[in-house]
């Protein structure tokens, strides 16, 4: 048993820090925020269309993009897509 423990400890020590999965969220998303992510799954939305956008941007789940009209719009980031995949949506 001791040999297995030391082997596991060595494996952990040899694993590069970059291989560790970062924590994606520091808090739970509200149902409104989840609904906004679902809306963004299909198409970018106007910057002020949903009041949840600033919180989702702060969490790194959405990003700003320029639209043809010049008004900011938002779309899902890779992290936002990962949240939806984790929920079985994508």
CORMO-V960046 format. One record per residue. PHI is phi in whole degrees, -180 to 180 (none if undefined). Layout:
{{PHI} {PHI}}
//
This chain:
{{none} {-64} {-64} {-64} {-64} {-67} {-65} {-63} {-63} {-64} {-61} {-66} {-67} {-84} {-74} {-66} {-62} {-67} {-78} {-68} {-78} {-73} {-72} {-79} {-126} {-98} {-152} {-77} {-86} {-76} {-65} {-68} {-67} {-63} {-63} {-66} {-61} {-65} {-62} {-71} {-60} {-94} {-169} {-62} {-120} {-61} {-59} {-108} {-70} {-131} {-70} {-81} {-54} {-59} {-68} {-68} {-67} {-61} {-78} {81} {-94} {-134} {-137} {-84} {-133} {-84} {-99} {-62} {-80} {92} {-77} {-66} {-130} {-124} {-138} {-69} {-90} {-61} {-66} {-64} {-63} {-65} {-61} {-67} {-63} {-63} {-87} {83} {-82} {-105}}
//
